[in-house]
Amino acid sequence: MKTSESYQISREEMRKYAGKYVAVMDGKVVASGKNLYKKIEELEKKHPDKKIIVTYIPTEDLLILHTKF
């Protein structure tokens, strides 16, 4: 499972998956939910040669501050 690569998500997908984790494979969301461990295991077994990107889609009311030290 890869988590360090990026995926550009559309505003429509942001609204659809807000507050959930998404698994992306080949540029498409292949799974979403609050907990993806079991689904990712299934995807890895079914597609061992594919990269799976996992990311969290925040809700609109979540604010993340990034500071540079």
NUSEFI-823800 format. One record per atom (N, C-alpha, C): x, y negated, z negated; residue number from 1. Coordinates in nm, 3 decimals. Example, Ala and Ser with C-alpha at 12.3 -4.5 7.8 and 13.67 -1.06 7.14 Angstrom:
2
1.319:0.569:-0.780:1
1.230:0.450:-0.780:1
1.320:0.330:-0.780:1
1.285:0.225:-0.708:2
1.367:0.106:-0.714:2
1.290:-0.003:-0.787:2
This chain:
69
0.084:0.117:0.000:1
0.000:0.000:0.000:1
0.089:-0.123:0.000:1
0.061:-0.216:0.089:2
0.137:-0.340:0.098:2
0.052:-0.454:0.042:2
0.115:-0.539:-0.037:3
0.043:-0.654:-0.089:3
0.115:-0.785:-0.061:3
0.230:-0.780:0.005:4
0.311:-0.899:0.023:4
0.290:-0.969:0.157:4
0.216:-0.909:0.248:5
0.192:-0.971:0.377:5
0.067:-1.058:0.369:5
0.051:-1.143:0.470:6
-0.063:-1.235:0.466:6
-0.171:-1.196:0.565:6
-0.289:-1.245:0.542:7
-0.404:-1.223:0.626:7
-0.486:-1.350:0.624:7
-0.520:-1.402:0.739:8
-0.600:-1.525:0.748:8
-0.746:-1.487:0.743:8
-0.815:-1.532:0.639:9
-0.956:-1.497:0.622:9
-1.042:-1.617:0.660:9
-1.153:-1.591:0.726:10
-1.242:-1.698:0.770:10
-1.327:-1.750:0.654:10
-1.384:-1.867:0.673:11
-1.474:-1.923:0.569:11
-1.594:-1.833:0.547:11
-1.644:-1.774:0.653:12
-1.758:-1.683:0.642:12
-1.722:-1.564:0.553:12
-1.603:-1.507:0.576:13
-1.557:-1.395:0.493:13
-1.531:-1.440:0.350:13
-1.481:-1.562:0.332:14
-1.460:-1.615:0.196:14
-1.591:-1.614:0.118:14
-1.696:-1.660:0.182:15
-1.828:-1.661:0.115:15
-1.878:-1.519:0.090:15
-1.863:-1.433:0.189:16
-1.913:-1.296:0.180:16
-1.843:-1.216:0.070:16
-1.711:-1.233:0.057:17
-1.633:-1.153:-0.037:17
-1.590:-1.228:-0.163:17
-1.647:-1.344:-0.189:18
-1.610:-1.425:-0.306:18
-1.621:-1.343:-0.435:18
-1.515:-1.346:-0.516:19
-1.515:-1.276:-0.643:19
-1.481:-1.128:-0.631:19
-1.434:-1.086:-0.513:20
-1.403:-0.944:-0.490:20
-1.262:-0.929:-0.436:20
-1.212:-0.807:-0.445:21
-1.088:-0.770:-0.380:21
-1.125:-0.719:-0.240:21
-1.038:-0.744:-0.143:22
-1.059:-0.690:-0.009:22
-0.934:-0.615:0.034:22
-0.955:-0.508:0.109:23
-0.846:-0.433:0.169:23
-0.854:-0.458:0.319:23
-0.741:-0.499:0.377:24
-0.736:-0.532:0.519:24
-0.639:-0.437:0.588:24
-0.686:-0.383:0.701:25
-0.603:-0.293:0.780:25
-0.623:-0.330:0.926:25
-0.515:-0.347:0.999:26
-0.521:-0.385:1.140:26
-0.600:-0.514:1.162:26
-0.589:-0.608:1.068:27
-0.655:-0.737:1.082:27
-0.804:-0.738:1.053:27
-0.855:-0.629:0.997:28
-0.998:-0.620:0.966:28
-1.018:-0.579:0.820:28
-1.121:-0.635:0.757:29
-1.156:-0.595:0.621:29
-1.217:-0.455:0.630:29
-1.155:-0.360:0.561:30
-1.201:-0.221:0.566:30
-1.265:-0.175:0.435:30
-1.250:-0.256:0.329:31
-1.312:-0.223:0.201:31
-1.316:-0.349:0.116:31
-1.416:-0.355:0.028:32
-1.425:-0.467:-0.065:32
-1.494:-0.421:-0.192:32
-1.466:-0.491:-0.301:33
-1.530:-0.457:-0.427:33
-1.450:-0.508:-0.546:33
-1.500:-0.479:-0.664:34
-1.434:-0.520:-0.788:34
-1.315:-0.430:-0.820:34
-1.318:-0.306:-0.771:35
-1.211:-0.209:-0.795:35
-1.194:-0.126:-0.669:35
-1.077:-0.132:-0.608:36
-1.054:-0.063:-0.482:36
-0.959:0.057:-0.491:36
-0.917:0.093:-0.610:37
-0.816:0.199:-0.625:37
-0.854:0.328:-0.552:37
-0.974:0.376:-0.573:38
-1.016:0.502:-0.513:38
-1.027:0.488:-0.360:38
-1.083:0.378:-0.315:39
-1.098:0.356:-0.171:39
-0.962:0.344:-0.102:39
-0.867:0.277:-0.166:40
-0.733:0.262:-0.108:40
-0.664:0.397:-0.099:40
-0.679:0.481:-0.201:41
-0.622:0.616:-0.196:41
-0.678:0.693:-0.077:41
-0.809:0.682:-0.053:42
-0.872:0.749:0.060:42
-0.817:0.696:0.192:42
-0.804:0.563:0.203:43
-0.751:0.503:0.326:43
-0.607:0.544:0.351:43
-0.526:0.549:0.245:44
-0.385:0.589:0.260:44
-0.372:0.734:0.307:44
-0.460:0.821:0.259:45
-0.457:0.961:0.302:45
-0.503:0.974:0.447:45
-0.604:0.899:0.483:46
-0.661:0.906:0.617:46
-0.572:0.838:0.721:46
-0.503:0.730:0.680:47
-0.419:0.651:0.771:47
-0.282:0.627:0.708:47
-0.200:0.732:0.693:48
-0.071:0.716:0.623:48
0.028:0.623:0.693:48
0.012:0.602:0.822:49
0.105:0.518:0.897:49
0.061:0.371:0.905:49
-0.053:0.337:0.849:50
-0.107:0.201:0.856:50
-0.072:0.122:0.730:50
-0.054:-0.008:0.748:51
-0.032:-0.099:0.635:51
-0.168:-0.146:0.585:51
-0.183:-0.147:0.454:52
-0.306:-0.195:0.391:52
-0.270:-0.316:0.307:52
-0.334:-0.427:0.335:53
-0.311:-0.550:0.259:53
-0.429:-0.567:0.163:53
-0.398:-0.591:0.036:54
-0.501:-0.609:-0.065:54
-0.488:-0.750:-0.121:54
-0.600:-0.820:-0.128:55
-0.600:-0.955:-0.184:55
-0.731:-0.981:-0.255:55
-0.728:-1.080:-0.344:56
-0.848:-1.120:-0.418:56
-0.903:-1.247:-0.354:56
-1.033:-1.251:-0.333:57
-1.099:-1.370:-0.278:57
-1.165:-1.441:-0.396:57
-1.113:-1.559:-0.431:58
-1.169:-1.629:-0.547:58
-1.308:-1.684:-0.520:58
-1.381:-1.707:-0.627:59
-1.511:-1.773:-0.616:59
-1.486:-1.922:-0.597:59
-1.585:-1.993:-0.550:60
-1.570:-2.136:-0.524:60
-1.537:-2.215:-0.650:60
-1.581:-2.167:-0.765:61
-1.558:-2.242:-0.888:61
-1.424:-2.210:-0.955:61
-1.345:-2.123:-0.893:62
-1.214:-2.089:-0.946:62
-1.109:-2.186:-0.891:62
-1.033:-2.247:-0.980:63
-0.929:-2.341:-0.941:63
-0.794:-2.284:-0.977:63
-0.705:-2.277:-0.880:64
-0.572:-2.227:-0.904:64
-0.474:-2.342:-0.883:64
-0.394:-2.369:-0.984:65
-0.294:-2.474:-0.976:65
-0.158:-2.411:-0.957:65
-0.081:-2.465:-0.866:66
0.053:-2.416:-0.842:66
0.151:-2.529:-0.872:66
0.242:-2.502:-0.961:67
0.342:-2.603:-0.994:67
0.479:-2.551:-0.958:67
0.564:-2.641:-0.918:68
0.700:-2.604:-0.883:68
0.792:-2.641:-0.999:68
0.866:-2.544:-1.047:69
0.956:-2.568:-1.160:69
1.090:-2.611:-1.112:69
